[in-house]
Amino acid sequence: MPRRLFKRYMPSPDSIKGNKSLRFLGTLIHDPNLWHLNRHSVARAMAVGLFWAMIPMPMQMLAAAAVAIPLRANLPISIGLVWLTNPITMPPVFYCSYKLGAWLSDTPTMRMPEHLTLEWMAAELTHLWKPLYLGSFVAGVVLAILGYCLTMLYWRWWVQHSWRKRQESRQKQL
């Protein structure tokens, strides 16, 4: 089952509950659904993590955790998916988000200079942020919906496949 794959890489709930830096959350992180690997909590975690991965902001993991807790989504998966946009993948992801936002808002795209400098970025940020956030929001919503639906479908397929394999093996034993 997909459950085994996730359990292999997830930290244990006790190690996270005992973490000193998370004590401010109190009993919120003691909800068993935040740690269980069932179809609904994993699908919600996929949606939360994929959405926040697309939003260009600092502390995406904190935002993902803040949304995952009330939605009762799997917390480690929600937080882990945010790392899809890491320092290596950020430039192409956010560039595509910017292009999407510029296309959706019908604004002309900015040309990149030959030498990228902080001065150029600071000067152009006033023009870039609106299309970037619009594209990021739209991409985040689309990926969240796709992640949720595909996870639900895949989980259901996997359970049906496992049941058929068990039935076939039982038939062979008889």
N, C-alpha and C positions, 0 to 999 in steps of 0.2 A: 504494500500500500504506500501511497505518498507519505503517509504518517512516518514511516521508518526513515525516509530520506530527510524529512525535516528534523526529526528527533536527533539524528546523528550530528547535526551542526548547531542545534540550539543549546544555549546555556540552560542549566537546570533552574526551575523557579526558585528553589531555596537559595541558590547563589545570588540571584538578582534581588530577592526579597531582603537578603542580608547585606546588600550593598549600602554602605554608609551614605553615599551621595543620593540615593533614592528614598531615604527615610522620610523626606518631606512629603511624599505621596501618601504616607500612612497606610491605611487599610485598603486604599484604592487598588493597589497592585496585588492584593490577596484574592481577587476574584478569580476562581478557577478557569473561567472562560478565556481569560487573558493568556493562559498557558496551554489549554487543551488544543489538540490538533483535530478538529472536526471540520467538516465541509464548510459550515457557515463562518466559523471564526477565521479560518484560513482565507476564504474568499473575501471577507471584509478586510482582512489584513492586506491582501493583495491590492484592493482598491485604495486603501489609505496610503500604503507605502508608495504605490505608483503615482498617486496624485501629488504627494508632497515631494517626490523625487523630481518632478517637473517644475516645481516652483523655485525660482532663484532667490533664495534668502538664506541668511545664516541660521544655524541651529534648526535645520530641517528635521532632525531626529526628535527634537523636543516637540515640535509641532505635530509630528506623526504620532508620538506617544500621547500627547494631549487629546488627539482625536480618537485614537484607538481605544483608550480607556472607557469613555462613555459609550462607544459603539460596541464594546465587548469583542473587539477584534484581537487576534493573536498578537501580542505585544512584540515579541522578538522578530517576527516576520515583518510586521509593519515598520519597525525601526531599521531592520536590515535592508529592506528594499529601497530605502532612501539612498543607500550607497550606490545605486545605479548611476547616479550623477556624482561621480567622484572627480578629482582634479584632472583625470585623463579624459573622461567622457563629457565633462561640462562644456567645453568650447563647442563641439559639434551639436550637442543637444540644444544648448541655448541659442546657437546660431539658427538652427532650424526653427526653434520656437519664435525667434525674432522674425524670421522670414514669414512664418505662418501668421503672426500677429500683424505684420505690415500688409500682408495680402488681405487679411480679414478686415482691417481698418482702412484699406485703400490708401495707404501712405507710401511714398517712395522710400525704398531701402537706401541706407547709407552705404557708401563705398568704403572699403577697408583701406587704410593707408599702407604704404610700402613698409613702414616701420611703425609698429604698434607701440605707442607710448602712453604713460599714465595721463599726461596732459591732454592728449587727444581723447582718451576715454572720458576724462572728467568734463571736457568741453561738450562732447557729444551725448553724454548720459541724459541730458534733458530731453533729447530727441528720441533716444533709444528705449527708454524705460516703458513707455506706454505700449508699443507693439510687442516688446519682449514679454511683459506681464500678460497681455491679452493672449498671445500665442502660447505661453506657458500654461495659463489657466485652461484654455481650450484643450491643449494636448494632455494636460493632467486629468481633466474630466473624461476625455475619450479613453485614455489608457486605464483609468480607474474602472470605467464601465466594462471595457474589454477584459481587464484582469479579473474582475468579479465573475463575469459570465463564463469566461473560459475555464476558470478554476472550478466553478460549479459543474460545468459540463465534463471536464476532465475527471473530477472526483467521482461523479456518477458513472462514467464509462469504466473507470478503474474498478469500482465496486462490482459492477455487473460482470466485467471480465474475470475478476477473481472468483465470483460465484460460479460462473460457467466452468472455470478450470477445476474448482473443487468438485462440482457435480460430475464432470467428466472423469476425474480421478476416482471418485467413489463408484461410478459405473464400471470402471475397469477392474476395480478390486472385487466386485461381485461377480 
